[in-house]
Every structure is written in C-alpha cells, then in structure tokens.
Amino acid sequence: MRKIFQKLNVKNIRSDRMRFFVAVLLVVPFGLAANIQKSAHQPFKTMTGTQGCVIERITSEAYDEFQHQGVSADGQWLAVGWNKGKDKDGDPVRGSYLLNLDTGEKKHLAEPINHNSSFSPDGKFLIGAQYTPDGKTELYEYDLNTDQAKVIAADPNWDFLPSYSPDGQSIVFNSYRSGNSEIYLYNRVEKKLTQLTHHENYDAHGEISPDGSKVLYNRQVEKIADGLYDFDLYSYDLTTGIETRMTSKPLEEGYGAWAPDSERVVFSFNPDAKPGVIGLYIMEPDGSLNQLTGGNWKDSYAYWMRDGSHIYFNSDRSGASQIYRIKMDGFDCVKSN
C-alpha cells in the first residue's frame, strides 16, 4: 500500500528574530491519511523558458512557497514551505504541506515545517534546522519509523542547511560555531564532527556529491552594493582535504547543486549586475556554461534529482516565490517542440 508522511504534533518555538516550527513525520497507510486534497492547480502548468526549456510550475499561490532539497527518497513527494507574511504581533505566519508529484494531491500538516528539510537516501530520516528560544538554531534528525527525534552536533550557535551524504552516514551543514559561517561534516556512525572550511567570509549551502567524494558550497567574497554580492562556488575534496575554487566571475554564483555525474553543477548566476536578476546555469567539466533560465527575476536553490529527470528550483518570476522544475534529458533540458 502506498505511503505518505503524516505530521505529529510538536511544540512551536518563538524567538525575537522569527518563529519557526518543528515537525516530526511518521509513515502511515495512504488510505488512512487525513486532509489530502486534489490541488486545484494540477496538473502542473507547463511553459517554455527563455532558453527553450520545458518548465513546469509546481506551486502557484499568491504567497511565497519554496523548497530546499525537499524531494522524498522515492521521488513521490515534495516538502513545500509557505510564508504568508506576519501576524498582528509581527511574527511570521508560516507552514508547509507535502505535495504528491504524480497526482498533485496535498497532505496538509497540522503543525507546519517551514524551512530547510532534507530526506535521507533510504527515506527513513528527515534532517532540518530548528529555532530555539534564544534565537539560535539546532539541527534535529527525525526517525520516520520510530517517531524519535535527536539533536545532531549540538552547539549554542546557529546551524543551517543540513543534508545527507549519498550513503546516509554523514550530514553536511553550515554553522557559526567558530564565529563565522563554515562548512561542517558530521559522521552519524562515529558521532564525529569535522570542520571542513576555515575562512573569514560566509560559507554555506553545502551539498555532498552523488559519488560521495566532494562537498559543493558557496562563499561570499564581498558585498558590492545593496542587493549585489560576489559569491563564488567551491568544492572540498573529502579524501585530500583540498579546496578548489570553481568560479571566479565578478558577481554572484551561488546556490549550487551537483549533477548526477558528480562533475557538472547547476547554480544561480547574475551576469548582468542587476539586483534580484539571477538565472540558472549548468557548468560543464571544462568550465563552460549552459544557460537554463533567464529573465527579470531570481531563480535559486536548484536541486538536481539523482535520477537526472528534473531540476527543482525556487523563482519569483510570478511575483511571489514559487517552485518550478525543468525537465532534463541527460545534461541538457528538454526543449519545447
């Protein structure tokens, strides 16, 4: 019988910065799950991008919806976060649901997940960041079979953007525990934490390559002006410890994700020095670029499915931030006829 993830109640936590909610998910029989509905926006709307790519719009509400490596291990479900602004007390109004990528059905959760959640390769765990009462964040891992939650690599400083290695043994994330935002690797088996980067500037958005050999991340080189930053992509070799600068353009190259071959990457790039105008590009092994999207908007947080079928990303091209996906054929997009 097909399964989805059902939300269990957990305490929401408020801070002076913002309020995030923590969710623990439990696998339940599909026929017993409550609050499932057919989305009025399904099937997904298909369009042709500026580069001729077939693009599907996955969400289409008037408020912001987003994802970050939010696809379940079997490719059936997408964790969608939403943000409706602030309530009368000035606190963010956020929530989430699970979207069935085959049928368009939504599983609304009693208590929302609203930030970066990533699934383990075997589909048994979920890793995410939780805001604590002091305004900092902690990483929590949830066992979806036993309903047990535990803190990963506890520290009183901010931890963000966790995701798993391909074998599920390690978790990569960025943390301020050293004073700056650096990339860390936590071995779940040995319970050992290793700091990978040591740089005075902001390192974040780490992802381990599908072959398990490297970590991709972006580093803020400098702030150029309001709304304009210089980011570069870097990779860290987990065997040799060698850090390699992958881009050196004068403007933003960030939010990178590995291709299934662990050689190419898809990333956000601002080649025209316009604030908020960022498209998706694929960088080939020789350093050449293949543009996937473009326009007067921001496309970011791309995630390349391990089976190579789609690239998911967030975009504000419709006004609010929504989730889209590009159909892929090998290392190029499927073109409209």
Disulfide bonds with the S-S distance in Angstrom:
Cys53-Cys333 2.11
